[in-house]
Amino acid sequence: MKEIGNIRVIAVDHGYGNIKTANTVTPTGVTASKTEPIFSGNILEYEGIYYRIGEGCKEFVADKALDEDYYILTLAAVARELNVFGLREADVHLAAGLPLTWIRRQREEFRAYLLRREEVRFRFNGKEYMLHFSGCSLYPQGYPAIVSQLAVLRGSISLRTSASVP
């Protein structure tokens, strides 16, 4: 997590096996229930539904915005990242990645999916969270791994992205 002014920039890698932030890794399994689960741990309560996070992995889908799972996983990932710093409320700018072959065709749809609500209240592991989403930058997956090395790379490099961080 990086802080710019009062905004917390939180990078979330929306993988199929795991959803990752700078300080957390969680398997992508999501199970929904209308009743509170008997066992505690990795339970996200949102809009009257209880979600058990992290048991198993989500199956491959060609569009990550087809169901609620990656939205719920994003809320859990942000909560886990904020928890590392003892925060329960934050203005958040998401920095997320999509596979290189999907970035052009799914960028705006995925951004709208992640930013569907400007303010979100939910409980995760018994703690209340209040998020205000100020924006979302989308990058090709793997981009963060090379961006700091661009000056030393030799040869022809063509990276085009319209994503920007505040």
Buried (B, 14 or more C-beta within 10 A) or exposed (E): BEEEEEBBBBBBBBBEEBBBBEEBBBBBBBEEEEEEEEEEEBBBBBEEEBBBBBEEBBEEEEEBBEEBBBBBBBBBBBBBBBBEEEBEEBBBBBBBBBEEEBBEEBBEBBBEBBEEEEEBEBBBBEEEBEBBBBBBBBBBBEBEEEEEEEEEEEEEEEEEEEBEBE
